[in-house]
């Protein structure tokens, strides 16, 4: 039952990767955290490291989801190169910092940070102009040098610390540049790749400095069995969602995006 549920939610993560830019973190982290804490006691090393495992495995799944979704959106003509680079490079730098910080943080600290950040993001999307309605500007503005450098590093740090890929920051940012939801969520996938790669490698390498032996199916904090099952489910989800690229009305797309954030926040908040 454990792996059946993982496969179903993996499928959901594939759908959200293609349509909303969520590379997997917002689906995988709450699910895996709850399943690990339910199946392992508080004295078990896996139970004690549940949030670290959930975040690390999420970043690993994100590599596959974000890469395939990027290819799909490139073929659909939704990607704009100057929004992807050099912002993606600065996000990758911040991702390394975020993963190192997360390694030395308590699981409950990461969990509460996850909840707080989601709450702030939801309120920001609802009450700050520019997200729910598309800008009237004929040509979307370019990102400023500060948004690219300082903003990129900040996105990388926060995203990898929480295991969420960065879409929850990049989508609102690009939305306020004047992009429609289809393009903004499309751009979230290539921008999630540096977070996923840097975060996964750091979690694998840095876990060697911890005192826990998590078992044969773990590389660092990455649960290889969970990764495999989630990835297979995600491939199906990506295939199912691809025909819907660019077909969701812009305002509905924005509201569903916020709704998904609310569902995830409630899921990780309820004990």
C-alpha positions in Angstrom: 0.0 0.0 0.0 2.9 2.3 0.8 4.3 2.1 -2.8 0.9 2.2 -4.4 0.2 5.5 -2.7 3.6 6.8 -3.7 2.9 5.9 -7.4 -0.4 7.7 -7.3 1.1 10.8 -5.9 4.0 10.5 -8.2 1.5 10.7 -11.1 0.0 13.8 -9.5 3.5 15.4 -9.2 4.0 14.8 -13.0 0.8 16.6 -13.7 1.6 19.5 -11.5 5.2 19.7 -13.0 3.8 20.2 -16.5 0.8 22.4 -15.7 2.0 24.4 -12.7 5.8 24.2 -12.6 5.8 22.2 -9.3 8.6 19.8 -10.0 7.4 17.5 -7.3 8.3 19.1 -4.0 4.9 20.4 -3.1 3.4 16.9 -3.6 6.3 14.7 -2.5 7.5 16.5 0.6 4.2 16.4 2.6 3.3 12.9 1.4 6.6 11.3 2.2 7.0 13.1 5.5 3.6 11.8 6.7 4.2 8.3 5.4 7.7 8.0 7.0 6.6 9.4 10.4 3.5 7.1 10.4 5.6 3.9 9.5 8.6 4.6 11.8 8.7 5.4 15.4 10.3 8.5 16.9 13.3 6.3 18.1 13.9 5.1 14.6 16.6 7.0 12.6 14.3 7.2 9.6 11.5 8.6 11.7 13.9 11.2 13.2 15.1 12.2 9.7 11.7 12.1 8.0 11.7 15.7 6.8 15.3 15.5 5.6 14.5 12.3 3.7 11.3 13.8 2.2 13.1 17.0 1.1 16.2 15.1 -0.3 14.1 12.5 -2.2 11.9 15.3 -3.5 14.8 17.1 -5.1 15.9 13.9 -6.7 12.4 13.3 -8.2 12.4 16.9 -9.3 15.4 16.3 -11.6 13.3 13.9 -13.7 10.1 15.9 -13.6 11.6 19.3 -14.3 13.8 17.9 -17.2 11.0 16.2 -19.0 8.6 19.1 -18.4 11.2 21.5 -19.8 11.5 19.5 -23.0 7.7 19.4 -23.4 7.4 23.2 -22.9 10.4 23.8 -25.3 8.6 21.9 -28.0 5.4 23.9 -27.3 7.4 27.1 -27.7 6.7 28.4 -24.2 10.3 29.0 -23.0 12.0 32.5 -23.2 15.8 32.1 -22.8 16.6 35.5 -21.2 14.3 34.6 -18.2 16.1 31.3 -17.8 19.8 32.4 -17.9 21.7 33.8 -16.0 18.9 33.5 -13.3 19.2 29.7 -13.3 23.0 30.0 -12.5 22.4 32.1 -9.4 19.6 29.8 -8.3 22.0 26.9 -8.5 24.6 28.7 -6.3 21.9 29.4 -3.7 20.7 25.8 -3.9 24.1 24.5 -2.6 23.9 26.9 0.3 20.3 26.0 1.1 21.0 22.3 1.1 24.0 22.7 3.4 21.9 24.8 5.8 19.1 22.2 5.7 21.5 19.4 6.5 22.3 21.0 9.9 18.7 22.0 10.7 16.1 20.1 12.8 13.4 18.3 10.8 10.7 20.3 12.7 12.4 23.6 11.8 12.2 22.7 8.1 8.6 21.6 8.5 7.5 24.9 10.1 9.5 26.9 7.6 7.7 25.0 4.9 4.3 26.0 6.4 5.2 29.6 7.0 6.6 30.1 3.5 3.5 28.7 1.9 1.3 30.9 4.0 3.2 34.0 3.1 3.2 33.1 -0.6 -0.5 32.4 -0.7 -1.3 35.8 0.9 1.2 37.5 -1.5 -0.5 36.0 -4.5 -4.0 36.9 -3.3 -3.4 40.5 -2.2 -0.5 41.9 -4.2 -1.3 43.1 -7.6 0.0 41.3 -10.7 -0.6 37.6 -10.0 -4.4 36.9 -10.4 -4.6 39.2 -13.4 -2.2 39.4 -16.2 -0.4 42.7 -16.8 -1.7 45.1 -19.5 1.8 45.7 -20.8 2.2 44.8 -24.4 5.8 43.5 -23.8 6.7 41.7 -20.6 9.5 43.5 -18.7 12.9 42.0 -18.3 14.3 41.0 -14.8 16.5 43.6 -13.2 20.1 42.7 -12.3 19.2 42.6 -8.6 16.3 40.2 -9.3 18.6 38.0 -11.3 21.6 37.9 -8.8 20.3 38.5 -5.3 16.9 37.2 -6.2 18.3 34.1 -7.8 20.5 33.2 -4.9 17.6 33.8 -2.4 15.3 31.5 -4.5 17.9 28.8 -4.6 18.6 28.9 -0.8 14.9 28.8 0.2 13.8 26.3 -2.5 16.5 23.7 -1.6 16.1 24.2 2.1 12.4 23.4 1.7 12.8 20.9 -1.2 10.3 22.7 -3.4 12.2 23.5 -6.6 11.6 27.3 -6.6 8.4 27.4 -8.6 6.5 29.0 -5.7 8.9 32.0 -6.1 9.7 32.0 -9.8 6.1 31.8 -11.0 4.9 34.9 -9.1 8.1 36.8 -10.1 7.7 36.1 -13.8 3.9 36.6 -13.5 4.6 40.2 -12.3 6.9 40.7 -15.3 3.8 40.4 -17.5 3.9 36.8 -18.5 0.8 34.7 -18.7 0.4 31.7 -16.4 1.2 29.2 -19.1 4.6 30.8 -19.8 5.4 31.6 -16.2 4.7 28.0 -15.1 6.7 26.7 -18.1 9.7 28.7 -17.1 9.6 27.3 -13.6 10.7 23.9 -14.8 14.2 24.8 -16.3 14.7 27.1 -13.3 13.9 24.2 -10.9 16.7 22.0 -12.5 19.7 23.8 -10.8 17.8 23.5 -7.4 17.1 19.8 -8.0 20.7 18.8 -9.2 22.6 20.9 -6.6 20.3 20.0 -3.8 20.3 16.2 -4.5 24.1 16.0 -4.8 24.6 18.1 -1.6 22.1 15.9 0.4 23.9 12.8 -0.8 27.4 14.0 0.0 26.7 15.9 3.2 24.7 13.0 4.8 28.1 11.2 5.3 28.7 13.6 8.2 25.6 12.5 10.2 25.6 9.6 12.7 22.5 7.9 11.2 22.6 4.6 9.2 19.3 4.8 7.2 19.7 1.5 5.5 20.7 -0.2 2.2 18.2 1.7 0.0 19.5 5.1 0.9 22.2 7.2 -0.6 22.6 10.0 1.9 19.1 11.1 2.7 17.7 10.0 -0.7 15.3 7.1 -0.5 16.1 5.2 -3.7 13.0 2.9 -3.6 10.7 5.9 -3.1 12.5 7.8 -5.8 12.0 5.0 -8.3 8.3 4.5 -7.6 7.6 8.3 -7.6 9.4 8.7 -10.8 7.5 6.0 -12.6 4.2 7.5 -11.5 5.4 11.0 -12.5 6.2 9.8 -16.1 2.6 8.7 -16.4 1.4 12.0 -15.0 3.5 14.0 -17.4 2.1 12.1 -20.4 -1.5 12.7 -19.2 -0.9 16.4 -18.6 1.0 17.3 -21.8 -2.1 17.8 -24.1 -3.3 20.5 -21.6 -0.3 22.7 -22.1 -1.5 26.3 -22.9 -5.2 25.3 -22.9 -6.2 26.4 -19.3 -7.7 29.9 -19.2 -5.2 32.3 -17.6 -7.3 33.5 -14.6 -8.5 29.9 -13.8 -4.9 28.8 -14.1 -3.8 31.4 -11.5 -6.6 30.5 -9.0 -6.0 26.7 -9.3 -2.3 27.4 -8.6 -3.2 29.2 -5.4 -5.6 26.5 -4.5 -2.9 23.8 -4.8 -0.7 25.8 -2.4 -3.5 25.9 0.1 -4.1 22.2 -0.1 -0.4 21.4 0.4 -0.1 23.8 3.3 -3.0 22.2 5.1 -1.6 18.7 4.3 1.8 19.5 6.0 0.2 21.5 8.9 -2.3 18.8 10.2 -0.5 16.4 12.5 
